[in-house]
Amino acid sequence: DLRTECLNRRFEEVESFVTLLRQPTAELLDQAGERAAHVGDVSVCADLAALARRAPLPADAAGRAAIVALEQELARLRVAVEAEQAVAPATIEDAVARARALAYPPVVAAALYLAALAGNNASKHADAQRLLEEALLEAEVGGDDLLRFEIEARLADVTGSWLEQFDEGLRHGELAMAVIRRVNAGPLAEADVLASLASIRWRKGEFGPARELAERALAISERIDPKGLPVAAYLRSLAVILNDSDEPEASMKAIERGLEIVRAHLGPDHPDIARLLNIRGGDLRRLGRLDEAEADYTHALEIFRASVGESSAEVGFIYTNLGSSLDKRGDYEGAIAQHRRAIAIFERIFGPTHSRTMGAYERLGSGLSKARHDEEAVAIL
């Protein structure tokens, strides 16, 4: 029965997620609320037409058993990889090799998708793109529309956000939206794609379209649960766009709502609080309230240091923002120190030519020039 097979796959996801929660890392606790809203979603199993398009399992019992067993293993590994848990590359390579040997397109696609997720986690974004594109072909051959949707959505994020191929990211996002119209992936899946498209538009500097997309994602989540954690996530996305649109008061209103939701669900020291405080710090900086801005940045840093550590990209974002605040108040040496810290993180995560790294170098060069370190400023700028 197609629905039973689908439900079994979703049960495997839930069981694997619960197993991880028994010995959680700081990173997993950071993501647990958001992951719980998505993992094991059974709504897709109600779409019999979509399930029927998936390639049938082979007739021989041994082949069917091998495919089912590998699908269960891939589901367990995917939960671990999506939670950014350590999975040995050899384990993933072996799963891909066994999937290719079975030659059942949906399971080949699932294995390649898993490898792409692991590659993206390891900052190997070009490799992730290549694997996702291959997985997309296998999902299409195997008639696995739900997996095709997930691959398109992930390609939008990898190409549009990480590789900064903005038009390609938008294309994959629109394709994901097209696929979602024929599969029952659930409203939050649609909201996630809208938020991803909003992020890409924002990175392109298209703040008006970005705001519209972010507001659509927020509206979907509010209809489901106006006080749920997804609402807080989409409020955060909207607030970033409002800040860069020079609407700090509107951005702060969104942040205050997000803070209330996250505190109610996850407490006052969760990394999502730090993410919101970082944005509010930017709002306060725009309003010239530098002491309050720097207090928010400092509090956010304290939360991250106690949870995910010093080396995440988001810590780099805070260093950049704190440096900009110190620059604005005329503390150029303090600003220079913060920008150097941000560059060290961004070069490791994004590489030397990524816009975030280059932007940090520009801020560093500006600070060096203002502090009269002219020789080094000229070399950087």
N, C-alpha and C positions, 0 to 999 in steps of 0.2 A: 504494500500500500504506500503510495507516494507521500501521503501526509504523515504516516508513521515514520518513514525514513527521514523526513524533514524534522519531525519532532525529536527523533533520536539524535540527530546532529546538534540540535539546539540544546538538548539535555546534556550532551557531552561538553558543550561550551560552559553551561552553568556549573556543572560538576567541577570542571577544571578551574573555573574562577573561584569557587568556594574553597578548593584545595589550596590555591595560592593565598587566600585570605587567612588561612590558618597560621602561616608564617610570613606575614607581610613585611615588605621593605618600606622605607620612607617614600620611595617613588610610587609604589602600589597604593599606599594609603592616600597619597596625593590625588590619584586618579580614581579611587574606588567609587566615589559617589557618581561621577560621570559614567564610568564603565558599567556600573550596575544598572543604569538607565537604558543601556544598549545591549548588553550581553544576553544571549539566549532569547532574543525576540522571536516569539512564535507566531506573530501576525503574518509573516511570510508564508507559513505553512497552510494558511487558509486559502491561498490562491492556487487552486487546483490547475487552472489553465497554465500558469507559469511553471508549476511543477511538472506538468505533462510535457512541456517543451524540452525539459532536461533529458539528455540521452539516456536510454534505458540501460540498466546493468546487464552485463553479459549473461548468457543462458547457463553457462556451466557454474556449478555450485562453488568450485574452488576459486574461480575468478571473482565471483561476486563476494565471497568471504574475504578475499585479499583486499578488494577495493573498499569494502565497508570497514575493515580493520584499519586501513591506512587513512581513511576519512576521519575516523575517530582519533587517530594519533595526530593528524594535522589540526584537528579542532583543539586538542590539548595544547599543542605547540603554539598555535595562533594566539590563544588566550595569554600564554606566557610572553610571547613576543610583543603583543599589543600592550601589555602591562610593563614593557621594557625590562623584563626579567632576563637574566643571562641564559642563553641557549647556545650550546656549542655550534659553531659553523658546520662542523662535520655532521652533526645530527640533522641539520637542515639540508645539507648537500645530499645526504643519504636518502632523506625523504623525497627529494626531487628526483633522484635517480630511480627509486622504486616506483614513483608515479609514472615516470617516462616508460619504464619497463611494462607497466600494466596497460599503458596506451589508452586509458579511459579519459577523454578530454576534460570532463569536470574535475577529476582529481589531479590531473596535470596542472590545470589552471589554479587550483587551490594550493598546490605545492609551490608553484612559481610565485603566487601572491604572498605566501608565507616568506619566501626567500627575499622578495622585494621589501616587505615590512622590516625584516631584519637588516637589510642593507640600508634602508632609510634611517633606522635607529643608529646605525654605525656611521652616519653622515656620508654614506656612499650613494649619493642621490642620483648620479648618472646611471649607476648600475641598477638602482631601484627602478628608474624609468624604463630601462631596457627590459627588465624582467616583467614589469607590469604590462608592457606592450605585447610581450610574448604570451603572457597569461590571458590578456584580452582576446587574442586570437583563439586560444584553446577554449575559453568560456563561450565564445561565439559558436565554435564548431560543436561544442557539447550542449548548446542550448540552455546554459545556466545563466538566466537573466539576472538573478539576484547577485551572483558573483560578478557578473559583468558590470552591474551598477556599482558595486563596491570598488572594483578596479578603476572605473572611470572617475569615481569620486576621489580615489587615492591619487590617480594621475593628475587631477586638478591641483591637489595640494603639493605634490612633489614638483611638478613642472612650474606651477604658478607661484608658489611660495618659496620653495627651496632653491630651485634652479633659476628663478626669475625669468622664465619664459612665459610672460604674462598672457600673451594671446593664446598660446598652447594650453595654459591652465584654464583660461576661460572656455576654450573649445571643449575640453574634457568635462568641465563643470556643466556646460549646456548639454552634452551628450548624456551625462549622468541624470540630468533632469528629464531628458527624453525617455530614458530607460525606466525611470521611476514611474512614469505614467502608465506603464503596462505591467508593473509588478507591485505587489502590496508590501513595500518595504517599510511602511509606517511613516507617520508625519514627522517624527524627529529625524529620520533619515533625510527627508526633504529639507528640513530646517538646517541640518548640518551642511548640505551642499550649498544652500543659499548663503550661509555664513562664510563658507570657503570662497564663494564667488565675491562676496562683499570684501573679504580680506584682499583678494587679488586686485579688485578695483581700487581699493584704498592704497595698495602698494604702487599702483600706477598713477596715483594722484587724482583719480576720478571720484571725488568725495561725494558728489550728489548721487550717482548710481550706487556707490558703495553703501551710503546711508539707507537708500530705499531697500536694498537687498537685506541689510542687517535688520531693518524694521520688520520685514516680512518674516524672517527667521524668528525674531522675538515674538511676533504675533502668534505664530504657530505654537511655540512652546507655552505661551500664556494660556492658550485655549486648552491645553492638556492639563497643566497644573501651574497656576500663576505664582506659586511659591516654591516651585521645584528648582533643583540645581541647574537644569538646562536653561531656565530663564536667566539665572545669574550669569551663565557663560555668554549668552547672547547679549545681555546688557553690557558686559565687558567689551564685546566686539563693537557694539554701537558707540560706547563711550570713547573708544580710541578714535573713531571716525569723527565724532563731534569735537573732540579736542583738536584734531588737525584741521577741522573746519573753522577753528577759532570760535567755538561755542563752549567755553569752559563751564559756564553755569549749567547748561543742559547736560554736559558730560558728567558733572558732579552729581546731578540728580539721579542719573542712571547708576553711577557708582554707589551712591547711598542705598539704593534699592538692592543692588547686588550684594553689598556688604551685609545687609539685614538677612538676606536669604542664606548666604554662606555661613554666617555666624550661627543661625538657627539650626542648620544641618550638620556643620562640621566643626564648630567652635571658633575661637578667636585667633588661633595660631596655625590655621591651615594655609598651605601655599596659595590657595585661591584668594585668601585675604591679602597676601602680599601682592599678587597680580593687580588686584583692584586698587590697593594703596599706591602702587607705582603710577597708575593712570591718574588717580586723584592728585598725586604730587605734581604731575604735569599740568593739570588744571590750575592748581594753586600757583604754580610758577608763572603761568600765563597771566594770572590776576595780580602778580607782583607780591604775593604772600609767601616770601621765600622761606621764612622760618618754619611755617606750617608745611611747606612742600618738602623741605629737608627732613623734617620730623617723620613724614610719611615714608620717604625713601629709606631712612635709617631703620624704621620699624619693619619695613618690607625686607630689608637685608637681614635683619635679625631672624625673621621667620624662615627665610630661605636657608640661612646658615645652619639653623637647628633642624631642618628637614631634608632638603635635597642637596645641601652643600654649597660650596663656593663656585663651582665650575660650570653651572648651567648658563644657557644663553640669557635667561631672564635675569640672572644676577648681572650679566653684562649690560642689559638694558638699563638696569637701575644705576650702575656706575656711570653710564652715558648721561642719564637724566640728572643725576646728582652733580656731575661735572658741569652740565649746562647751567644748573642753578648757582653753583659756586662762581662760574664765569660771570653770570648776570650780576652778582653782588660784588664783583671785582677781585675775588680770591683766585687769581689765575694759577698760582702754583698748586692750590688745592684741586682746581679743575683739571690741570695737566695730569696729576696723579690718578684721578678717577678715569680719565680717558685712556691712560696707559693700561689700566686694569681691564677696561672694556675691550681694548684691542687684543690683548692676550687671549681673552676668551673667544672673541669673534674669529680670530685667525684660526684657532683650533677647530671650531665648530663649522664655520661657514667658508673658510678659506680666505686668502688675501685679496681676492678681486670681487668678493660679494659686496653689494651696496651697503650692507650694515657695517662691514669692516671699513670700507672706503669712507663712509660717513663719519665713523669714529676717528679716522685719521684726519679728516678735514677739521673736525672739532679740536683735535689735538694741535694741529698746525695753527689754527686760529689762536688757541690759548698760548702757545709758545710765542707767537708774534706779539700778542698783547703783553706778555711777560718779558719781552725784549730778548728772547732766545732766538735771535734772528737767523743765525746760521742753520740751526736745526729746523726752524719753521720753514725756511726756503727749501731745504732738502725734502721735507714731507709734502709740502704744497706744490 
